[in-house]
Amino acid sequence: MKYYLIAGERSGDLHGANLMQALKEKDPQAVMRCWGGDAMQQAGGTLVKHFRDLAFMGFWEVATNIRTIFNLLRFCRKDVLAFQPDVLILIDYPGFNMRMAKFAHQQGIRVFYYISPKLWAWNQSRAKKVKAYVDRMFVILPFEQAFYQQFDYPVDYVGNPLLDAIRHFEPDASFAAQYAAAPVVAVLPGSRRQEVQHILTVMMAVAVHFPAYQFLVAAVDNLPDELYAPARQMDNVHVITHKTYDILHLAQAAIVTSGTATLETALFEVPQVVCYKMSPVTYQIAKRVIQVPYISLVNLIVQEAVIPELIQSALNPERLEEALAAILKDSPQRKQQVEGYQRLKELIGTYRPSEQAATLMLAYLKEQ
């Protein structure tokens, strides 16, 4: 069969690649064309656009790049029609992908969505559009089935794809030896330019107060190196690319930008402080439309404040230093997080998500 996949950011590229590998194991004749990144290309897809050209986040940032986004949509529509896939598989990235879902549906192309847009966070009525345009939805958060059930739209929970990524991880012994001299604090500032610009300087301001620790910054290669300049000026800070899981494997604690990384950190059982800051315009809009009590996936899944969240003005060096100090020692805060992580793992389950999703997708495709 012919598959066209669209992922718009680094995490989607990773999960898309694992899904592609699972699909190819079950469908050796699969032909795949994709928007994503290096991982999806290495998994055998013909890469059309790299996610580094697509990563716009926040209301203000999207508005100021609207012409670029519409040009990309126009190009994508033409490319999908030229390829004529048996199915369009969308991976998160909702603003772009929901428009592509509508287009493909109108063209008679089957639409599968892997990793649901976070409709439960704001403007929940958009679930009606999912029901109208998406043939099958494969969700990765346990509470999403109940959310969609409100709209009489059955979806498949396949487990969280981070389980696959972490299951495949093998620690690098030489990396561990290189950073064995002092205990490690992981710094995960995000994979988007706006995140790193708004957050990294505050994260680095606390490192000077913990001279006995090494702060290992998980950098990404799709961002310019100069964005990490605030981290390169300190003796106990190291900027490291392509080693996020090795960093988490060593870490005693972490400071993490809200997003997928909070769940990754929890699955490694590393106590953390969640940070988030956005442009003032985006924050004022978000504050009025967000419909959930937490921003981190960990707290949302467990449905309680397992990990502290420092958002916007609350994200300052003093508050971050205090929150980090509390989880670096044997404290009630650290114990609470470790216990919360066990509840989190029970809720997520022990699925093999990529294999589960691929099996269901092929079964649904054969029904037509």
Backbone torsions as a table, in degrees:
resi	resn	phi	psi	omega
1	MET	NA	164.0	179.0
2	LYS	-107.6	128.2	-175.7
3	TYR	-121.8	133.7	173.9
4	TYR	-118.0	119.1	-175.7
5	LEU	-116.9	142.6	178.4
6	ILE	-129.4	116.4	171.8
7	ALA	-124.5	140.2	-173.7
8	GLY	-113.3	6.9	-179.4
9	GLU	-154.8	174.5	-171.5
10	ARG	-59.9	-46.3	-178.2
11	SER	-64.4	-37.8	177.0
12	GLY	-64.4	-34.6	176.6
13	ASP	-62.7	-45.0	179.1
14	LEU	-62.1	-49.8	-177.1
15	HIS	-70.6	-35.1	176.5
16	GLY	-63.7	-39.3	179.4
17	ALA	-64.6	-43.2	178.7
18	ASN	-64.5	-38.3	177.1
19	LEU	-65.0	-42.9	179.7
20	MET	-60.4	-42.7	178.9
21	GLN	-62.6	-40.3	178.9
22	ALA	-67.4	-39.6	178.3
23	LEU	-64.1	-41.1	-179.1
24	LYS	-67.4	-31.9	176.6
25	GLU	-64.9	-33.3	-177.6
26	LYS	-94.1	-19.0	179.7
27	ASP	-136.4	80.9	-174.5
28	PRO	-60.6	-19.8	-179.9
29	GLN	-91.3	9.5	-176.6
30	ALA	-59.4	137.2	172.5
31	VAL	-117.3	125.8	-171.4
32	MET	-126.8	134.0	175.3
33	ARG	-124.6	140.6	-170.2
34	CYS	-151.2	154.2	162.8
35	TRP	-106.3	127.3	-177.2
36	GLY	177.9	-120.4	-177.9
37	GLY	-154.5	-158.9	-174.9
38	ASP	-61.2	-38.3	-176.8
39	ALA	-64.6	-43.0	179.2
40	MET	-68.3	-34.2	176.4
41	GLN	-66.7	-42.7	179.2
42	GLN	-68.0	-22.8	178.1
43	ALA	-79.4	-1.1	174.2
44	GLY	109.9	6.6	179.2
45	GLY	-88.4	147.9	171.4
46	THR	-80.5	112.2	-172.8
47	LEU	-81.6	121.0	-178.8
48	VAL	-91.9	-49.5	178.4
49	LYS	-137.6	141.1	178.9
50	HIS	-88.8	145.6	-177.4
51	PHE	-63.4	-19.9	179.3
52	ARG	-62.9	-21.1	178.5
53	ASP	-91.4	1.6	-171.2
54	LEU	-121.8	-8.3	-166.0
55	ALA	-82.2	75.7	173.5
56	PHE	-103.1	130.1	-178.3
57	MET	-133.4	149.3	178.6
58	GLY	89.2	149.1	-176.2
59	PHE	-62.0	-46.6	-177.8
60	TRP	-66.2	-42.8	-177.2
61	GLU	-65.3	-39.6	177.3
62	VAL	-65.6	-43.7	-178.1
63	ALA	-60.3	-38.9	-177.9
64	THR	-78.8	-10.0	177.5
65	ASN	-117.6	22.3	-171.5
66	ILE	-62.7	-36.2	-179.3
67	ARG	-65.4	-42.2	177.6
68	THR	-61.3	-43.3	-178.7
69	ILE	-63.4	-43.0	179.6
70	PHE	-67.5	-33.6	175.4
71	ASN	-65.6	-39.1	177.3
72	LEU	-65.6	-40.6	177.5
73	LEU	-61.8	-44.1	-180.0
74	ARG	-61.0	-44.4	179.0
75	PHE	-63.7	-42.6	-177.5
76	CYS	-63.4	-42.7	179.3
77	ARG	-58.6	-45.9	179.0
78	LYS	-62.6	-40.2	-177.3
79	ASP	-68.4	-39.3	177.7
80	VAL	-64.0	-44.2	179.7
81	LEU	-63.0	-38.8	179.4
82	ALA	-66.8	-35.5	-177.3
83	PHE	-79.9	-32.5	-179.5
84	GLN	52.4	65.8	-178.2
85	PRO	-74.9	159.2	171.5
86	ASP	-72.6	-27.2	179.5
87	VAL	-154.7	143.5	171.2
88	LEU	-100.7	121.3	-179.2
89	ILE	-108.6	115.6	-177.7
90	LEU	-101.2	137.1	-176.3
91	ILE	-122.8	102.3	179.5
92	ASP	51.9	-135.1	173.8
93	TYR	46.5	60.3	-163.3
94	PRO	-66.1	-42.4	-175.7
95	GLY	-55.8	-44.6	179.5
96	PHE	-77.9	-48.1	-171.5
97	ASN	-69.8	-31.5	177.4
98	MET	-67.8	-32.7	174.7
99	ARG	-67.5	-38.6	177.3
100	MET	-69.9	-31.8	176.9
101	ALA	-62.8	-46.4	179.3
102	LYS	-61.4	-45.2	-179.1
103	PHE	-61.9	-49.2	-178.2
104	ALA	-62.7	-40.6	178.2
105	HIS	-59.6	-42.8	179.5
106	GLN	-66.2	-25.7	179.4
107	GLN	-89.6	1.2	179.9
108	GLY	79.2	18.1	178.3
109	ILE	-94.8	132.6	180.0
110	ARG	-66.6	143.0	-176.0
111	VAL	-124.2	122.2	171.7
112	PHE	-113.7	142.5	177.9
113	TYR	-120.7	120.1	179.5
114	TYR	-111.2	119.0	-173.7
115	ILE	80.0	93.9	-173.7
116	SER	-62.2	144.7	166.4
117	PRO	-57.6	152.1	-176.6
118	LYS	-82.7	61.6	-177.2
119	LEU	-65.3	-27.3	-179.4
120	TRP	-67.8	-15.0	-177.8
121	ALA	-82.0	-36.5	-179.9
122	TRP	-161.7	150.7	-179.3
123	ASN	50.9	60.2	-174.1
124	GLN	-63.3	-21.0	-179.5
125	SER	-64.1	-14.0	177.5
126	ARG	-64.1	-13.9	175.9
127	ALA	-60.1	-26.5	177.5
128	LYS	-65.7	-34.0	176.9
129	LYS	-70.6	-38.2	175.5
130	VAL	-59.2	-46.4	-179.8
131	LYS	-60.5	-36.2	-177.5
132	ALA	-75.6	-35.3	-169.4
133	TYR	-111.1	-17.2	-174.1
134	VAL	-107.9	122.4	-178.2
135	ASP	-70.2	-42.2	-179.7
136	ARG	-143.3	134.1	178.2
137	MET	-113.5	133.2	179.5
138	PHE	-118.1	108.3	-172.2
139	VAL	-98.6	157.3	-173.6
140	ILE	-122.5	0.4	177.1
141	LEU	-116.9	131.8	-170.1
142	PRO	-59.9	-30.0	-177.8
143	PHE	-80.3	-7.2	-175.7
144	GLU	-72.3	-27.9	176.8
145	GLN	-60.9	-46.6	-179.9
146	ALA	-65.3	-36.6	178.0
147	PHE	-59.4	-50.4	-177.5
148	TYR	-70.3	-26.0	179.3
149	GLN	-62.3	-28.0	176.7
150	GLN	-59.4	-25.5	-178.2
151	PHE	-104.7	15.9	179.5
152	ASP	55.2	43.9	-178.3
153	TYR	-126.8	102.4	-178.7
154	PRO	-72.8	133.9	178.5
155	VAL	-128.8	163.2	179.9
156	ASP	-103.5	123.7	170.6
157	TYR	-87.8	121.1	-174.5
158	VAL	-112.0	5.0	-174.2
159	GLY	90.1	167.2	-176.8
160	ASN	-90.6	128.8	-176.6
161	PRO	-63.3	-15.9	174.1
162	LEU	-62.8	-26.3	176.7
163	LEU	-60.2	-40.5	177.5
164	ASP	-66.3	-46.2	-177.4
165	ALA	-61.0	-43.5	-178.6
166	ILE	-73.5	-34.3	177.7
167	ARG	-62.5	-34.0	-179.2
168	HIS	-83.1	-9.2	-176.0
169	PHE	-72.3	133.2	174.4
170	GLU	-123.2	118.2	-177.5
171	PRO	-59.0	143.5	177.8
172	ASP	-89.6	109.5	-176.5
173	ALA	-62.7	-36.6	-179.0
174	SER	-69.2	-34.4	177.0
175	PHE	-65.4	-44.9	179.4
176	ALA	-60.8	-40.5	179.9
177	ALA	-66.1	-36.7	-177.9
178	GLN	-63.9	-32.6	-175.9
179	TYR	-115.4	33.7	-177.5
180	ALA	-86.5	-7.9	-171.9
181	ALA	-70.9	-28.6	-176.5
182	ALA	-147.3	154.2	178.9
183	PRO	-62.2	152.9	-169.9
184	VAL	-111.6	135.5	165.6
185	VAL	-109.7	121.8	177.4
186	ALA	-79.5	137.2	176.2
187	VAL	-120.9	112.9	-179.2
188	LEU	-115.6	93.7	-172.8
189	PRO	-86.8	4.0	178.8
190	GLY	104.7	172.6	-176.3
191	SER	-117.4	7.4	179.9
192	ARG	-116.4	146.1	-177.2
193	ARG	-53.8	-47.1	-175.6
194	GLN	-63.1	-36.8	179.5
195	GLU	-63.3	-50.1	-177.3
196	VAL	-63.8	-41.0	179.8
197	GLN	-61.3	-40.7	-174.9
198	HIS	-82.1	-24.6	-165.0
199	ILE	-116.6	-34.3	-170.2
200	LEU	-61.0	-40.2	-178.6
201	THR	-59.0	-41.4	178.7
202	VAL	-67.3	-41.9	178.0
203	MET	-58.6	-41.8	-176.7
204	MET	-73.3	-23.8	-178.9
205	ALA	-63.9	-20.7	-178.2
206	VAL	-88.7	-18.2	-173.7
207	ALA	-60.6	-34.3	-178.2
208	VAL	-63.9	-22.5	-178.4
209	HIS	-85.9	-3.6	-179.7
210	PHE	-129.8	63.6	-173.7
211	PRO	-65.0	-18.5	179.6
212	ALA	-80.4	-6.3	-177.8
213	TYR	-110.7	151.3	169.6
214	GLN	-96.2	130.0	175.8
215	PHE	-101.2	111.5	-178.4
216	LEU	-102.1	114.0	-176.7
217	VAL	-90.5	122.1	178.5
218	ALA	-83.8	99.7	-179.5
219	ALA	-90.0	161.2	176.6
220	VAL	-122.9	145.7	-172.9
221	ASP	-83.5	-5.1	177.5
222	ASN	-84.6	-1.9	177.8
223	LEU	-110.9	148.8	179.8
224	PRO	-64.4	144.5	-174.6
225	ASP	-61.7	-30.1	-176.6
226	GLU	-66.3	-18.8	177.2
227	LEU	-63.4	-24.0	-177.7
228	TYR	-93.9	9.6	-178.2
229	ALA	-55.2	-40.1	179.8
230	PRO	-60.3	-22.3	-178.2
231	ALA	-90.1	-12.9	-174.9
232	ARG	-92.1	2.2	-174.5
233	GLN	-101.4	8.3	-173.3
234	MET	-124.4	142.0	-174.4
235	ASP	-67.9	-32.9	-174.9
236	ASN	-101.7	22.4	179.0
237	VAL	-122.3	136.3	177.4
238	HIS	-130.1	131.7	177.6
239	VAL	-97.2	124.1	-171.9
240	ILE	-133.1	131.3	-178.9
241	THR	-102.9	144.7	175.1
242	HIS	64.4	28.6	-178.7
243	LYS	-136.4	30.8	-175.2
244	THR	-56.9	-46.8	-176.6
245	TYR	-70.9	-34.1	175.3
246	ASP	-65.4	-37.5	177.1
247	ILE	-64.5	-47.2	179.9
248	LEU	-64.6	-33.5	179.5
249	HIS	-61.9	-31.3	-179.0
250	LEU	-92.0	-19.7	-164.9
251	ALA	-71.9	143.4	170.8
252	GLN	-90.4	-24.5	177.9
253	ALA	-159.8	170.1	-177.3
254	ALA	-148.4	150.2	167.6
255	ILE	-117.2	126.1	-162.6
256	VAL	-134.8	133.3	171.3
257	THR	-71.5	135.1	-176.8
258	SER	-56.9	139.9	-178.4
259	GLY	146.9	-159.2	-179.6
260	THR	-55.8	-33.2	-176.0
261	ALA	-60.9	-27.7	178.9
262	THR	-65.7	-37.5	179.2
263	LEU	-73.4	-39.4	175.9
264	GLU	-58.9	-46.1	-179.8
265	THR	-60.2	-41.1	179.5
266	ALA	-66.4	-39.4	-179.6
267	LEU	-68.5	-23.4	171.4
268	PHE	-84.8	-0.8	178.6
269	GLU	60.6	39.7	177.9
270	VAL	-102.4	118.4	176.1
271	PRO	-57.5	144.4	-171.3
272	GLN	-146.1	161.1	167.8
273	VAL	-117.7	128.4	-178.7
274	VAL	-93.9	134.0	-177.4
275	CYS	-121.6	144.2	171.1
276	TYR	-157.5	135.1	176.7
277	LYS	-149.1	138.3	-179.1
278	MET	-134.0	178.1	178.4
279	SER	-62.4	150.0	-178.0
280	PRO	-56.4	-39.8	-179.5
281	VAL	-64.9	-47.9	179.3
282	THR	-60.8	-40.5	-178.9
283	TYR	-64.5	-42.9	-179.2
284	GLN	-63.7	-37.1	176.8
285	ILE	-69.8	-48.0	-176.8
286	ALA	-60.0	-39.7	-177.4
287	LYS	-59.9	-28.1	-177.4
288	ARG	-89.1	-18.8	-174.3
289	VAL	-113.8	-19.8	-178.5
290	ILE	-65.7	134.0	-173.0
291	GLN	-116.5	18.5	179.3
292	VAL	-123.0	154.3	-174.3
293	PRO	-80.8	-13.0	-177.3
294	TYR	-134.0	161.3	175.9
295	ILE	-106.1	-20.8	-177.4
296	SER	-88.6	142.8	179.8
297	LEU	-62.0	-34.0	-179.3
298	VAL	-59.5	-52.5	-178.5
299	ASN	-66.2	-35.6	-179.9
300	LEU	-66.1	-40.7	-178.8
301	ILE	-70.9	-46.0	-178.5
302	VAL	-76.9	-20.5	179.1
303	GLN	65.3	37.8	170.2
304	GLU	-160.9	166.4	-175.0
305	ALA	-80.7	76.1	178.3
306	VAL	-70.3	-42.3	-178.0
307	ILE	-121.2	146.0	-179.1
308	PRO	-72.0	144.4	179.5
309	GLU	-121.2	119.6	176.4
310	LEU	-107.2	111.6	-171.9
311	ILE	-119.6	134.9	174.6
312	GLN	51.9	-115.7	-175.3
313	SER	-66.1	-23.8	177.7
314	ALA	-72.0	-16.9	177.2
315	LEU	-86.9	93.2	177.2
316	ASN	-139.1	161.6	-175.2
317	PRO	-56.5	-38.2	-177.3
318	GLU	-65.9	-47.4	-179.4
319	ARG	-66.5	-39.3	-179.0
320	LEU	-68.3	-40.9	177.3
321	GLU	-60.4	-43.8	-179.6
322	GLU	-63.3	-45.5	-178.2
323	ALA	-67.4	-38.4	179.5
324	LEU	-68.7	-43.2	179.7
325	ALA	-57.9	-35.7	-177.2
326	ALA	-66.6	-32.4	-176.8
327	ILE	-97.5	-3.7	176.3
328	LEU	-82.7	-15.0	-179.6
329	LYS	-114.1	168.7	178.4
330	ASP	-74.0	94.9	-171.3
331	SER	-133.2	166.0	174.8
332	PRO	-58.3	-35.8	179.9
333	GLN	-63.7	-43.5	179.2
334	ARG	-65.9	-43.7	180.0
335	LYS	-62.0	-40.3	179.4
336	GLN	-60.4	-42.2	-179.1
337	GLN	-67.1	-44.4	-179.2
338	VAL	-60.6	-42.2	178.2
339	GLU	-66.6	-39.5	178.5
340	GLY	-63.6	-36.7	178.7
341	TYR	-62.5	-34.5	178.8
342	GLN	-67.3	-40.1	176.5
343	ARG	-64.8	-38.6	177.7
344	LEU	-58.3	-48.1	-178.3
345	LYS	-63.7	-36.7	177.8
346	GLU	-64.2	-39.0	-178.9
347	LEU	-70.9	-37.6	-178.6
348	ILE	-71.7	-36.5	179.5
349	GLY	90.2	-174.6	-175.0
350	THR	-119.5	37.2	-178.8
351	TYR	-67.4	164.8	164.2
352	ARG	-110.5	87.3	-165.6
353	PRO	-58.4	-45.4	-177.3
354	SER	-62.6	-44.5	179.1
355	GLU	-65.3	-42.7	179.3
356	GLN	-62.1	-46.2	-179.2
357	ALA	-64.5	-43.9	-179.2
358	ALA	-62.5	-42.2	179.5
359	THR	-60.7	-46.3	-179.7
360	LEU	-66.7	-41.4	-179.4
361	MET	-59.9	-47.0	-179.4
362	LEU	-65.0	-37.8	178.3
363	ALA	-63.2	-43.1	179.9
364	TYR	-68.5	-37.1	179.4
365	LEU	-65.3	-33.5	-179.6
366	LYS	-76.3	-12.2	178.8
367	GLU	-73.3	-23.8	-174.4
368	GLN	-74.0	NA	NA
